[in-house]
Amino acid sequence: MVRDWLAGPATSGDLSAARAQMGFSLAWHIILACLGVGLPLLTLIAEWWGVRTGDPSYRLLARRWARAMGVLFAVGAVSGTILSFEMGLLWPGLMGRYGQVIGLPFAIEGIAFFIEAIFLGIYLYAWDRLPPRIHMLTAVPIIVAGIASAFFVVCANAWMNEPHGFTVRDGRVVDVDPLAAMFNPASPPQTVHMILAALMVAAFLTASVYAVALLRGRTDRYHRAGFFIPFILGAVVSPVQLVVGDWIARFVADHQPIKLAAMEGVFTTSSHVPITLGGIAGDHGIKYGLEIPNGLSLLVGFSPNTVIEGLNQVPPALRPPVTGTHLSFDLMVLGGLFLLGLGVWLLLAWWRTRRRGETDPLARRGTRLFLWLASLSGLASVVSLECGWVVTEEGRQPWVVQGILSVRDAVNPAPGLMIGLWLLLAVYAAMTVATVYVLRRLAGERPVPVAPQEADVTGYPVT
């Protein structure tokens, strides 16, 4: 029976399984990718400050974060390899037809990955075997390569939203210009948006761990530094991300109006279009949402008379799923505003502290509430990140390459893709458990395990 099932034609369930497999793999991997971009920067900041001040608590932070960085890089390499296989196995219609167009950014990303791996090895095993300043310099290529990896991968995704760099003639892809494809009009806003998001996820996830520790009474210098270094980075990036988010939203309004219509739940082309918060899609609009009159027209064109294209501009079969796209967009924005608000809260607390001649912004009233909310900042950043990618991918449906190649035409026509989904879920469940176990073991060791090159922190007490 199983043999007959596998030999039969592919079904709509296979398409759903392929989409679910790719979506789950990306959602899992992207968190590690963000940590790969931001955690090396946090580690370098901690090490630099420890060298500058001679404070062993910062050096201890740097060493522990470096170990976590090594573990996460190894696991991320596994999940990234799985994704590379999935691109070819699940979507041969995309890679077989357009691989020559978008192959360049993937190739360069591979080079960046190897550079990152080489210098990560040097950084991890050269503690005290190199002068401190030289050792810190070995972290710079890790940071640059991590950002470059994110940049080039997102360039490939941006091409799917704004395909350039080729011509279709007689059903064949000709006149391929890989550079034009890679640096398409969507690349600047998408890459900047993603890199800033990666820094925010790494910063707030790390800060949230130490916020919980501070709530539990671990208020020593080590835990305070572990909170402030990443949280300040996230707070600095958040307002910049707000500006970039507006930039990319305006790009979507100009280049992908149907995606914007799905994001905002606009069913009919008109002016004086409101912003609708929450709600679900009905037959002719969003139901149960809170409307801000003229809001969308004002944001897009700075005038209530600005006309916004609606979903009625395309046939129903070419419309993205509205409810999921709309709610994901709202959650992404809400999470970003929550993180921005936490940053403003800390800034005001610091300002009031300085004004009164005090030194500790966490010694004021409301500190426990602030730390409790800060402990949720990591979760909020991850939810915003995942919702942003749902908007990017769901809002482009039913296209895998906007207006050119549909998801149905790109998927592998072979049957039995559901088996691959269940196997993938089992593998990722095992990797998740193993990763959490190892990270918890690293975090629970007091002091850091003795190694020949780590004598300067073995005596530092962490309670």
PEGIDA-V233871 format. One record per residue. N is the residue number from 1. RES is the residue in one letter. SS is DSSP state (H for helix, E for strand, L for the rest). BURIAL is b if it has 9 or more other ideal C-beta (glycine too) atoms within 8 Angstrom, else e. D_FIRST is the distance of its C-alpha to the first C-alpha in Angstrom with 1 decimal. Layout:
N & RES & SS & BURIAL & D_FIRST
N & RES & SS & BURIAL & D_FIRST
This chain:
1 & M & L & e & 0.0
2 & V & H & e & 3.8
3 & R & H & e & 5.4
4 & D & H & e & 5.1
5 & W & H & b & 6.2
6 & L & H & e & 8.7
7 & A & H & e & 9.9
8 & G & L & e & 10.7
9 & P & L & e & 14.3
10 & A & L & b & 15.8
11 & T & L & e & 16.5
12 & S & H & e & 19.6
13 & G & H & e & 17.9
14 & D & H & b & 17.6
15 & L & H & b & 21.3
16 & S & H & e & 22.1
17 & A & H & b & 20.2
18 & A & H & b & 22.3
19 & R & H & b & 25.4
20 & A & H & b & 24.9
21 & Q & H & b & 24.2
22 & M & H & b & 27.3
23 & G & H & b & 29.4
24 & F & H & b & 28.7
25 & S & H & b & 29.5
26 & L & H & b & 32.7
27 & A & H & b & 33.7
28 & W & H & b & 33.5
29 & H & H & b & 35.1
30 & I & H & b & 37.9
31 & I & H & b & 39.5
32 & L & H & b & 39.8
33 & A & H & b & 41.0
34 & C & H & b & 43.7
35 & L & H & b & 44.8
36 & G & H & b & 45.0
37 & V & H & b & 47.4
38 & G & H & b & 49.5
39 & L & H & b & 49.6
40 & P & H & b & 51.4
41 & L & H & b & 54.1
42 & L & H & b & 54.5
43 & T & H & b & 54.8
44 & L & H & b & 57.4
45 & I & H & b & 59.4
46 & A & H & b & 59.4
47 & E & H & b & 60.5
48 & W & H & b & 63.1
49 & W & H & b & 64.6
50 & G & H & b & 64.6
51 & V & H & b & 66.4
52 & R & H & e & 68.8
53 & T & H & e & 69.7
54 & G & L & e & 69.2
55 & D & L & b & 67.2
56 & P & H & b & 64.7
57 & S & H & b & 62.5
58 & Y & H & b & 61.5
59 & R & H & b & 60.9
60 & L & H & b & 58.7
61 & L & H & b & 56.7
62 & A & H & b & 56.3
63 & R & H & b & 55.1
64 & R & H & b & 52.5
65 & W & H & b & 51.3
66 & A & H & b & 51.1
67 & R & H & b & 48.9
68 & A & H & b & 46.6
69 & M & H & b & 46.6
70 & G & H & b & 45.5
71 & V & H & b & 42.5
72 & L & H & b & 41.4
73 & F & H & b & 41.9
74 & A & H & e & 39.6
75 & V & H & b & 36.8
76 & G & H & b & 37.4
77 & A & H & b & 37.0
78 & V & H & b & 33.5
79 & S & H & b & 32.5
80 & G & H & b & 34.3
81 & T & H & e & 32.5
82 & I & H & b & 29.1
83 & L & H & b & 30.4
84 & S & H & b & 31.6
85 & F & H & e & 28.2
86 & E & H & b & 26.7
87 & M & H & b & 29.3
88 & G & H & b & 28.0
89 & L & H & b & 24.3
90 & L & H & b & 23.9
91 & W & L & b & 26.8
92 & P & H & b & 27.3
93 & G & H & b & 29.0
94 & L & H & b & 31.7
95 & M & H & b & 32.3
96 & G & H & e & 31.9
97 & R & H & e & 34.3
98 & Y & H & b & 36.7
99 & G & H & b & 36.4
100 & Q & H & e & 39.8
101 & V & H & b & 41.3
102 & I & H & b & 40.2
103 & G & H & b & 39.8
104 & L & H & b & 43.4
105 & P & H & b & 43.2
106 & F & H & b & 40.1
107 & A & H & e & 42.0
108 & I & H & b & 45.1
109 & E & H & b & 43.2
110 & G & H & e & 41.9
111 & I & H & e & 45.5
112 & A & H & b & 46.5
113 & F & H & b & 43.8
114 & F & H & e & 45.2
115 & I & H & b & 48.7
116 & E & H & b & 47.7
117 & A & H & b & 46.1
118 & I & H & b & 49.2
119 & F & H & b & 51.7
120 & L & H & b & 49.7
121 & G & H & e & 49.9
122 & I & H & b & 53.6
123 & Y & H & b & 54.2
124 & L & H & b & 52.4
125 & Y & H & e & 54.2
126 & A & L & b & 57.6
127 & W & L & b & 58.9
128 & D & L & b & 62.6
129 & R & L & e & 62.2
130 & L & L & e & 63.2
131 & P & L & e & 66.0
132 & P & H & e & 64.8
133 & R & H & e & 65.3
134 & I & H & e & 63.6
135 & H & H & b & 60.7
136 & M & H & b & 60.4
137 & L & H & e & 60.4
138 & T & H & b & 57.3
139 & A & H & b & 55.4
140 & V & H & b & 56.4
141 & P & H & b & 54.0
142 & I & H & b & 51.2
143 & I & H & b & 52.1
144 & V & H & e & 52.6
145 & A & H & b & 49.3
146 & G & H & b & 47.3
147 & I & H & b & 48.9
148 & A & H & b & 48.4
149 & S & H & b & 44.6
150 & A & H & b & 44.3
151 & F & H & b & 46.5
152 & F & H & b & 44.6
153 & V & H & b & 41.1
154 & V & H & b & 42.4
155 & C & H & b & 44.1
156 & A & H & b & 40.7
157 & N & H & b & 39.5
158 & A & H & b & 42.9
159 & W & H & b & 42.2
160 & M & H & b & 39.1
161 & N & H & b & 41.5
162 & E & L & b & 44.3
163 & P & L & b & 43.2
164 & H & L & b & 46.1
165 & G & L & b & 46.9
166 & F & L & b & 45.3
167 & T & E & e & 45.5
168 & V & E & e & 42.9
169 & R & E & e & 44.3
170 & D & L & e & 42.6
171 & G & L & e & 39.3
172 & R & E & e & 39.9
173 & V & E & b & 41.0
174 & V & E & e & 44.6
175 & D & L & e & 47.7
176 & V & L & b & 45.9
177 & D & L & b & 48.2
178 & P & H & b & 46.3
179 & L & H & e & 49.3
180 & A & H & b & 49.6
181 & A & H & b & 45.9
182 & M & H & b & 46.2
183 & F & L & e & 49.4
184 & N & L & b & 48.4
185 & P & L & e & 50.3
186 & A & L & b & 47.7
187 & S & H & b & 47.9
188 & P & H & e & 51.2
189 & P & H & b & 50.4
190 & Q & H & b & 46.8
191 & T & H & b & 47.6
192 & V & H & b & 50.7
193 & H & H & b & 48.9
194 & M & H & b & 46.0
195 & I & H & b & 48.4
196 & L & H & b & 50.5
197 & A & H & b & 47.5
198 & A & H & b & 46.5
199 & L & H & b & 50.0
200 & M & H & b & 49.9
201 & V & H & b & 46.6
202 & A & H & b & 47.7
203 & A & H & b & 51.1
204 & F & H & b & 50.2
205 & L & H & b & 47.3
206 & T & H & b & 49.8
207 & A & H & b & 52.6
208 & S & H & b & 50.5
209 & V & H & b & 50.0
210 & Y & H & b & 53.7
211 & A & H & b & 54.5
212 & V & H & b & 52.7
213 & A & H & b & 54.7
214 & L & H & b & 57.9
215 & L & H & b & 57.1
216 & R & L & e & 56.7
217 & G & L & e & 60.2
218 & R & L & e & 59.6
219 & T & L & e & 62.3
220 & D & L & b & 63.5
221 & R & H & e & 64.0
222 & Y & H & b & 60.7
223 & H & H & b & 58.6
224 & R & H & b & 60.8
225 & A & H & b & 60.6
226 & G & H & b & 56.8
227 & F & H & b & 56.8
228 & F & H & e & 59.5
229 & I & H & b & 58.5
230 & P & H & b & 55.1
231 & F & H & b & 56.0
232 & I & H & b & 59.0
233 & L & H & b & 56.9
234 & G & H & b & 54.4
235 & A & H & b & 57.4
236 & V & H & b & 59.0
237 & V & H & b & 55.8
238 & S & H & b & 55.0
239 & P & H & b & 57.8
240 & V & H & b & 57.1
241 & Q & H & b & 53.5
242 & L & H & b & 54.7
243 & V & H & e & 56.7
244 & V & H & b & 53.8
245 & G & H & b & 51.5
246 & D & H & e & 54.0
247 & W & H & b & 54.0
248 & I & H & b & 50.3
249 & A & H & b & 50.3
250 & R & H & b & 53.0
251 & F & H & b & 51.1
252 & V & H & b & 48.0
253 & A & H & b & 50.4
254 & D & H & e & 51.8
255 & H & H & b & 48.7
256 & Q & L & b & 45.7
257 & P & H & b & 47.3
258 & I & H & b & 44.0
259 & K & H & b & 42.7
260 & L & H & b & 46.1
261 & A & H & b & 45.6
262 & A & H & b & 42.3
263 & M & H & b & 43.9
264 & E & H & b & 46.7
265 & G & L & b & 45.1
266 & V & L & b & 47.4
267 & F & L & b & 46.2
268 & T & L & b & 49.3
269 & T & L & b & 51.5
270 & S & E & e & 54.9
271 & S & L & b & 57.7
272 & H & L & b & 58.7
273 & V & L & b & 55.1
274 & P & L & b & 54.8
275 & I & E & b & 52.8
276 & T & E & b & 50.3
277 & L & E & b & 49.4
278 & G & L & e & 46.2
279 & G & L & b & 44.7
280 & I & E & b & 41.6
281 & A & E & b & 41.0
282 & G & L & e & 41.9
283 & D & L & e & 42.1
284 & H & L & e & 45.3
285 & G & L & b & 45.9
286 & I & E & b & 45.5
287 & K & E & e & 46.0
288 & Y & L & e & 47.5
289 & G & L & b & 48.6
290 & L & E & e & 52.1
291 & E & E & b & 53.9
292 & I & E & b & 56.7
293 & P & L & e & 58.6
294 & N & L & b & 58.8
295 & G & H & b & 57.2
296 & L & H & b & 54.7
297 & S & H & b & 57.2
298 & L & H & b & 59.8
299 & L & H & e & 57.5
300 & V & H & b & 56.3
301 & G & H & e & 59.6
302 & F & L & e & 62.2
303 & S & L & e & 63.1
304 & P & L & e & 61.8
305 & N & L & e & 62.1
306 & T & L & b & 59.3
307 & V & L & e & 56.6
308 & I & E & b & 53.0
309 & E & L & b & 50.2
310 & G & L & b & 47.7
311 & L & H & b & 44.1
312 & N & H & e & 45.3
313 & Q & H & b & 46.1
314 & V & L & e & 42.5
315 & P & L & e & 40.0
316 & P & H & e & 37.7
317 & A & H & e & 34.6
318 & L & H & e & 36.6
319 & R & L & b & 37.7
320 & P & L & b & 36.6
321 & P & L & b & 35.4
322 & V & H & b & 38.8
323 & T & H & e & 38.5
324 & G & H & b & 36.7
325 & T & H & b & 38.9
326 & H & H & b & 42.1
327 & L & H & b & 41.5
328 & S & H & b & 40.5
329 & F & H & b & 43.7
330 & D & H & b & 45.8
331 & L & H & b & 44.4
332 & M & H & b & 45.1
333 & V & H & b & 48.7
334 & L & H & b & 49.2
335 & G & H & b & 48.1
336 & G & H & b & 50.4
337 & L & H & e & 53.3
338 & F & H & b & 52.8
339 & L & H & b & 53.0
340 & L & H & b & 56.0
341 & G & H & e & 57.7
342 & L & H & b & 57.3
343 & G & H & b & 58.9
344 & V & H & e & 61.8
345 & W & H & b & 62.2
346 & L & H & b & 62.6
347 & L & H & b & 65.0
348 & L & H & e & 67.2
349 & A & H & b & 67.2
350 & W & H & b & 68.3
351 & W & H & e & 70.9
352 & R & H & b & 72.4
353 & T & H & b & 72.3
354 & R & H & e & 74.3
355 & R & H & e & 76.6
356 & R & L & e & 77.6
357 & G & L & e & 78.0
358 & E & L & e & 75.1
359 & T & L & e & 72.4
360 & D & L & e & 69.3
361 & P & L & b & 67.4
362 & L & L & b & 65.1
363 & A & L & e & 68.1
364 & R & L & b & 68.6
365 & R & L & e & 67.7
366 & G & L & e & 64.1
367 & T & H & b & 62.8
368 & R & H & e & 60.3
369 & L & H & e & 58.9
370 & F & H & b & 58.8
371 & L & H & b & 57.0
372 & W & H & b & 54.5
373 & L & H & b & 53.7
374 & A & H & b & 53.7
375 & S & L & b & 51.1
376 & L & L & b & 48.8
377 & S & H & b & 49.6
378 & G & H & b & 46.9
379 & L & H & e & 44.2
380 & A & H & b & 45.9
381 & S & H & b & 46.0
382 & V & H & b & 42.2
383 & V & H & b & 41.4
384 & S & H & b & 43.7
385 & L & H & b & 42.2
386 & E & H & b & 38.6
387 & C & H & b & 39.8
388 & G & H & b & 41.6
389 & W & H & b & 38.5
390 & V & H & b & 36.7
391 & V & H & b & 39.6
392 & T & H & b & 39.6
393 & E & H & b & 35.9
394 & E & H & b & 35.2
395 & G & L & b & 38.5
396 & R & L & b & 37.6
397 & Q & L & b & 34.5
398 & P & L & e & 33.0
399 & W & E & b & 34.4
400 & V & E & b & 33.5
401 & V & E & b & 36.7
402 & Q & L & b & 39.2
403 & G & L & e & 39.6
404 & I & L & e & 38.1
405 & L & E & b & 34.3
406 & S & E & e & 31.9
407 & V & H & b & 29.2
408 & R & H & e & 26.6
409 & D & H & e & 28.0
410 & A & H & b & 28.1
411 & V & L & b & 24.6
412 & N & L & b & 22.1
413 & P & L & e & 20.0
414 & A & L & e & 17.0
415 & P & L & b & 13.9
416 & G & L & b & 12.7
417 & L & H & b & 16.3
418 & M & H & b & 15.7
419 & I & H & e & 14.6
420 & G & H & b & 18.0
421 & L & H & b & 19.7
422 & W & H & e & 18.7
423 & L & H & e & 19.7
424 & L & H & b & 22.9
425 & L & H & b & 23.8
426 & A & H & e & 23.5
427 & V & H & b & 25.7
428 & Y & H & b & 28.2
429 & A & H & e & 28.5
430 & A & H & e & 29.4
431 & M & H & b & 31.8
432 & T & H & b & 33.4
433 & V & H & e & 34.1
434 & A & H & b & 35.4
435 & T & H & b & 37.6
436 & V & H & e & 39.1
437 & Y & H & e & 39.8
438 & V & H & b & 41.6
439 & L & H & b & 43.6
440 & R & H & e & 44.7
441 & R & H & e & 45.8
442 & L & H & b & 47.8
443 & A & H & e & 49.4
444 & G & H & e & 50.2
445 & E & L & e & 52.2
446 & R & L & e & 56.0
447 & P & L & b & 57.6
448 & V & L & b & 55.5
449 & P & L & e & 54.6
450 & V & L & e & 57.5
451 & A & L & e & 57.2
452 & P & L & e & 60.1
453 & Q & L & b & 60.1
454 & E & L & b & 60.0
455 & A & L & e & 63.2
456 & D & L & e & 64.5
457 & V & L & b & 62.1
458 & T & L & b & 61.5
459 & G & L & e & 64.4
460 & Y & L & b & 63.5
461 & P & L & e & 62.6
462 & V & L & e & 59.7
463 & T & L & e & 59.5
